[in-house]
C-alpha cells in the first residue's frame, strides 16, 4: 500500500481552511475533528460566532444557568448540518464510581449521548449535559456549537488533495484559552505559519 493510499485518521486534529475555500461559513475556519474513519468525518467549526451567548441559549431552553463563567460565552456556528441542534465539546467528565446506586465502569461516559474522542475530549448531544450546567455542575471547560460539519466517505481526503485544508494536531489551548477571533491565527501558528504565507494554489515540490 502506498503512502498516498494509506488510511489517515484526523480525529482530534484541526482542519485549517486555505484561502481557496470560498464558502462563507468555511472560509478562514478552524474545524475540530471529532471523528474520522472510513465512513466519513464529523467536526465542529470552532471559530465562527453565532448571534447568541450561552446565557441567551439557556433562556431559550427555559433552563437557568448557574455558571456565571459561561453566561457571556458565545455559542458558535459548528457547521451547516442540524443547525437547530446543540453540540457540546468538552473535556472528559468521568462518571463517578457509584452513581444512582449502580457501579460505573471507569470508561463509561457521564451523559446519555456522548462521543468519546481520543485525546481527552468528548462531544455530547444529550440535554443532560445542559441540565448539569444549569445547576452549576457539568464540564469545567467546554464550547457549544449549533450545527456540525460532515464529510462523506473519501470526501475530506479529496478536499485535502485539492489543497483546501491544512491539518495539525489539536491544541486545547486554542479551543479554551484563545478568543474566538484569534483561533485561526493560533491554529496556523501551530504549523509555524501566518495567514499571509498561504496561497490558494496547490504547491508541489
C-alpha positions in Angstrom: 0.0 0.0 0.0 1.5 3.4 -1.0 1.7 6.2 1.5 -0.9 8.1 -0.6 -3.4 5.3 -0.3 -2.7 4.5 3.4 -5.7 5.4 5.5 -5.4 8.6 7.6 -7.1 9.4 10.9 -7.5 13.0 11.6 -9.6 12.6 14.8 -8.5 15.2 17.4 -6.9 17.4 14.7 -7.7 20.8 13.4 -8.6 21.4 9.8 -7.5 25.0 8.9 -9.2 26.4 5.8 -6.9 27.5 3.0 -7.6 30.8 1.1 -9.2 28.8 -1.8 -12.1 27.8 0.5 -14.7 30.4 -0.5 -17.8 29.1 1.3 -18.9 31.9 3.7 -19.1 29.5 6.7 -15.9 27.6 6.0 -13.7 30.5 4.8 -10.9 31.1 7.3 -12.4 28.4 9.5 -10.8 26.1 12.1 -12.6 22.7 12.3 -12.1 20.4 15.3 -12.4 16.8 14.0 -14.4 14.7 16.4 -14.5 11.6 14.3 -12.7 10.5 11.1 -12.9 7.0 9.8 -13.6 5.1 6.5 -17.3 6.1 6.6 -16.5 9.8 6.7 -15.7 12.7 9.0 -17.6 14.7 11.7 -16.3 18.0 13.0 -17.2 21.3 14.6 -16.2 24.7 13.4 -14.7 26.4 16.5 -14.0 30.0 15.3 -17.3 31.2 13.8 -19.7 33.2 16.1 -23.4 32.7 16.2 -25.6 35.7 17.3 -26.3 34.4 20.8 -24.5 33.7 24.0 -24.8 30.6 26.3 -26.9 32.7 28.6 -29.3 33.5 25.9 -29.3 29.9 24.7 -30.3 28.7 28.2 -33.0 31.3 28.3 -34.5 29.9 25.1 -34.4 26.4 26.6 -36.1 27.7 29.8 -33.1 26.5 31.8 -31.4 28.6 34.4 -27.6 28.9 34.0 -25.9 28.7 37.4 -22.4 29.0 35.9 -21.5 32.7 35.8 -18.3 31.9 34.0 -20.3 30.7 31.0 -23.1 33.3 30.7 -21.4 35.6 28.2 -19.5 32.8 26.3 -20.6 32.8 22.7 -22.4 30.0 21.0 -20.6 29.0 17.8 -21.7 28.0 14.3 -20.4 24.4 14.2 -21.4 23.7 10.6 -24.2 23.6 8.1 -25.8 20.3 9.3 -28.6 20.3 12.0 -28.2 23.9 12.8 -31.1 23.8 15.3 -29.3 21.3 17.5 -26.6 21.9 20.1 -23.3 20.1 20.3 -21.2 20.4 23.4 -17.5 19.9 23.1 -15.9 19.4 26.5 -13.1 17.8 28.4 -13.7 14.3 29.6 -16.0 14.0 32.6 -15.6 10.8 34.4 -18.7 9.0 35.7 -18.4 8.7 39.5 -17.5 5.2 40.7 -21.0 4.8 42.1 -24.0 6.7 40.6 -27.6 6.1 41.3 -26.6 3.1 43.4 -25.0 1.4 40.4 -21.3 0.9 40.0 -20.0 2.6 36.8 -17.3 1.3 34.5 -14.2 3.6 34.6 -14.5 4.4 30.9 -18.3 5.0 31.0 -19.4 8.4 29.9 -21.4 10.5 32.3 -24.0 11.7 29.8 -26.6 9.8 27.8 -25.2 10.6 24.3 -21.5 11.2 24.3 -18.8 10.5 21.7 -15.5 10.0 23.4 -12.7 11.4 21.3 -9.2 10.0 21.7 -7.1 13.0 23.0 -9.0 13.8 26.2 -12.2 15.3 24.7 -15.9 14.4 24.5 -18.7 15.6 22.3 -22.2 15.4 23.9 -25.5 15.9 22.2 -27.9 14.9 25.0 -29.7 17.5 27.1 -28.4 16.1 30.4 -25.1 18.0 30.0 -27.1 21.3 29.7 -29.1 20.3 32.7 -25.9 19.7 34.7 -24.6 23.2 33.6 -27.9 24.7 34.6 -27.4 23.5 38.2 -23.8 24.8 38.4 -22.2 21.5 37.5 -21.1 20.0 34.2 -17.7 20.1 32.5 -15.3 22.9 33.5 -14.1 23.7 30.0 -16.4 23.5 27.1 -17.8 25.1 24.0 -21.2 24.8 22.4 -22.0 24.9 18.7 -25.2 25.0 16.8 -24.8 22.5 13.9 -21.9 20.4 12.8 -19.8 19.7 9.8 -19.8 16.4 8.0 -17.9 14.8 5.0 -18.9 11.6 3.4 -16.7 8.6 2.6 -13.5 9.9 1.0 -14.8 13.5 0.7 -12.4 15.1 3.1 -9.4 13.2 1.7 -10.4 14.6 -1.7 -10.6 18.1 -0.4 -7.1 17.6 1.2 -5.7 16.6 -2.1 -7.2 19.8 -3.6 -5.3 21.9 -1.1 -8.5 23.0 0.7 -7.2 22.3 4.2 -4.1 22.3 6.3 -4.1 19.8 9.2 -2.4 19.9 12.6 -2.9 18.0 15.9 -5.5 19.8 18.1 -4.3 22.0 20.9 -6.8 22.5 23.7 -5.4 26.0 24.4 -6.7 27.1 21.0 -10.2 25.8 21.9 -10.4 27.0 25.5 -7.9 29.7 26.1 -7.9 31.7 22.9 -10.5 34.4 22.0 -12.7 33.2 19.0 -11.4 35.8 16.5 -7.8 34.7 17.2 -8.2 31.0 16.8 -7.5 30.9 13.1 -4.1 32.6 13.6 -3.3 30.5 16.7 -4.1 27.3 14.8 -1.8 28.3 11.9 0.9 29.2 14.4 0.9 25.5 15.4 2.4 24.9 12.0 4.7 27.8 12.2 2.6 29.7 9.7 0.9 33.1 9.4 -2.1 33.8 7.1 -0.1 36.0 4.7 2.1 33.0 3.9 -0.8 31.0 2.5 -1.7 30.7 -1.2 -4.8 29.3 -2.8 -2.7 27.5 -5.3 -1.6 23.9 -4.6 2.2 23.7 -4.4 4.1 20.6 -5.5 7.8 20.2 -4.6 
